[in-house]
């Protein structure tokens, strides 16, 4: 009996080992079969990177485990856009102003030819509001945005969408854009030392500050300088909006104004037209289904939760001549928000 049990035990052990080897062999093969989606964003300290990193789990679940999503940071938003259009990413961080420049071959996209294909409308996620700030010690030197013309200013990292936003702001106002490139982490030191006399700040959905501006807010006293009434009029005449931001929702200290006036831009994560229709449709549907939980986790998503479909429409309408991804078109048609005048990307 003992011999029979021992033999039986050894047979079972051999079977278990065989199965274990079979599973271990299949595991890597299955993993290799998963397709890759590379999500290109701006630097790790940016809000754009933070959002992408938070969306990975939702994205992978929405795609049924068929894809592995990785977040790849680049020095700037422009860099992330080019990486995606050159085939080094599948989702590219961008904004309405960046999309405008791609199709107009302006700014950082002048003489640029994508190796793979241009970005098309795919998903818009949150608004940002760009405005000007300085140190409290120098606040008395500035009354309008024109007072910063031709003077050393950090307009956010070169290639960032808020940087592009102030380029078009200065162009509309006829001011001299004198950008001084610094490491964003040294923003406070540069303002206090006088290396720069002003620094462009921005909020997400009128609430969240970027990480380096949160640090600046803690380390020093800053003052916001609003545009003067004639500047606001010129900006509106040029087709740019000027919106109000409650400073108490963004800053921990008094910034010298009861209401911040900024020029908004709409951020998104767009893709090339060769991304499969069902992938974009499933992603949008999942983000839509999770919109309330996203807003609870990050107030920057509040406008998205309030009107998810309307934000997609707003993003397209900012550049209606740019094609819409077929997956986004399917999603909008399902929600009765498709405009027949828009063009679906091939």
FENNOR-V498822 format. One record per residue. RES is the residue in three letters. SS is DSSP state (alpha for helix, beta for strand, coil for the rest). Layout:
res | ss
RES | SS
RES | SS
This chain:
res | ss
UNK | coil
UNK | alpha
UNK | alpha
UNK | alpha
UNK | alpha
UNK | alpha
UNK | alpha
UNK | alpha
UNK | alpha
UNK | alpha
UNK | alpha
UNK | alpha
UNK | alpha
UNK | alpha
UNK | alpha
UNK | alpha
UNK | alpha
UNK | alpha
UNK | alpha
UNK | alpha
UNK | alpha
UNK | alpha
UNK | alpha
UNK | alpha
UNK | alpha
UNK | alpha
UNK | alpha
UNK | alpha
UNK | alpha
UNK | alpha
UNK | alpha
UNK | alpha
UNK | alpha
UNK | coil
UNK | beta
UNK | beta
UNK | beta
UNK | beta
UNK | beta
UNK | beta
UNK | beta
UNK | coil
UNK | coil
UNK | coil
UNK | coil
UNK | coil
UNK | alpha
UNK | alpha
UNK | alpha
UNK | alpha
UNK | alpha
UNK | alpha
UNK | alpha
UNK | alpha
UNK | alpha
UNK | alpha
UNK | alpha
UNK | alpha
UNK | alpha
UNK | alpha
UNK | alpha
UNK | alpha
UNK | coil
UNK | coil
UNK | coil
UNK | coil
UNK | beta
UNK | beta
UNK | beta
UNK | beta
UNK | beta
UNK | beta
UNK | beta
UNK | coil
UNK | coil
UNK | coil
UNK | alpha
UNK | alpha
UNK | alpha
UNK | alpha
UNK | alpha
UNK | alpha
UNK | alpha
UNK | alpha
UNK | alpha
UNK | coil
UNK | coil
UNK | coil
UNK | coil
UNK | coil
UNK | beta
UNK | beta
UNK | beta
UNK | beta
UNK | beta
UNK | alpha
UNK | alpha
UNK | alpha
UNK | alpha
UNK | alpha
UNK | alpha
UNK | alpha
UNK | alpha
UNK | alpha
UNK | coil
UNK | coil
UNK | alpha
UNK | alpha
UNK | alpha
UNK | coil
UNK | coil
UNK | coil
UNK | coil
UNK | coil
UNK | coil
UNK | coil
UNK | coil
UNK | coil
UNK | beta
UNK | beta
UNK | beta
UNK | coil
UNK | coil
UNK | beta
UNK | beta
UNK | beta
UNK | beta
UNK | beta
UNK | beta
UNK | beta
UNK | beta
UNK | beta
UNK | beta
UNK | beta
UNK | beta
UNK | coil
UNK | coil
UNK | coil
UNK | alpha
UNK | alpha
UNK | alpha
UNK | coil
UNK | coil
UNK | coil
UNK | alpha
UNK | alpha
UNK | alpha
UNK | alpha
UNK | coil
UNK | coil
UNK | coil
UNK | coil
UNK | beta
UNK | beta
UNK | coil
UNK | coil
UNK | coil
UNK | coil
UNK | coil
UNK | coil
UNK | alpha
UNK | alpha
UNK | alpha
UNK | alpha
UNK | alpha
UNK | alpha
UNK | alpha
UNK | alpha
UNK | alpha
UNK | alpha
UNK | alpha
UNK | alpha
UNK | alpha
UNK | coil
UNK | coil
UNK | coil
UNK | coil
UNK | coil
UNK | beta
UNK | coil
UNK | coil
UNK | coil
UNK | coil
UNK | alpha
UNK | alpha
UNK | alpha
UNK | alpha
UNK | alpha
UNK | alpha
UNK | alpha
UNK | alpha
UNK | alpha
UNK | alpha
UNK | coil
UNK | coil
UNK | coil
UNK | coil
UNK | beta
UNK | beta
UNK | beta
UNK | beta
UNK | beta
UNK | beta
UNK | beta
UNK | coil
UNK | coil
UNK | coil
UNK | beta
UNK | beta
UNK | coil
UNK | alpha
UNK | alpha
UNK | alpha
UNK | alpha
UNK | alpha
UNK | alpha
UNK | alpha
UNK | alpha
UNK | alpha
UNK | coil
UNK | coil
UNK | beta
UNK | beta
UNK | beta
UNK | beta
UNK | coil
UNK | coil
UNK | coil
UNK | alpha
UNK | alpha
UNK | alpha
UNK | alpha
UNK | alpha
UNK | alpha
UNK | alpha
UNK | alpha
UNK | alpha
UNK | coil
UNK | coil
UNK | coil
UNK | coil
UNK | coil
UNK | beta
UNK | beta
UNK | beta
UNK | coil
UNK | alpha
UNK | alpha
UNK | alpha
UNK | coil
UNK | coil
UNK | coil
UNK | coil
UNK | coil
UNK | coil
UNK | coil
UNK | coil
UNK | coil
UNK | coil
UNK | beta
UNK | beta
UNK | beta
UNK | beta
UNK | beta
UNK | beta
UNK | beta
UNK | beta
UNK | beta
UNK | beta
UNK | beta
UNK | beta
UNK | beta
UNK | coil
UNK | coil
UNK | coil
UNK | coil
UNK | alpha
UNK | alpha
UNK | alpha
UNK | alpha
UNK | alpha
UNK | alpha
UNK | alpha
UNK | alpha
UNK | alpha
UNK | alpha
UNK | alpha
UNK | alpha
UNK | alpha
UNK | coil
UNK | alpha
UNK | alpha
UNK | alpha
UNK | alpha
UNK | alpha
UNK | alpha
UNK | alpha
UNK | coil
UNK | alpha
UNK | alpha
UNK | alpha
UNK | alpha
UNK | alpha
UNK | alpha
UNK | alpha
UNK | alpha
UNK | coil
UNK | alpha
UNK | alpha
UNK | alpha
UNK | alpha
UNK | alpha
UNK | alpha
UNK | alpha
UNK | alpha
UNK | alpha
UNK | alpha
UNK | alpha
UNK | coil
UNK | coil
UNK | coil
UNK | coil
UNK | coil
UNK | beta
UNK | coil
UNK | alpha
UNK | alpha
UNK | alpha
UNK | alpha
UNK | alpha
UNK | alpha
UNK | alpha
UNK | alpha
UNK | alpha
UNK | coil
UNK | coil
UNK | coil
UNK | coil
UNK | coil
UNK | coil
UNK | coil
UNK | coil
UNK | coil
UNK | beta
UNK | coil
UNK | coil
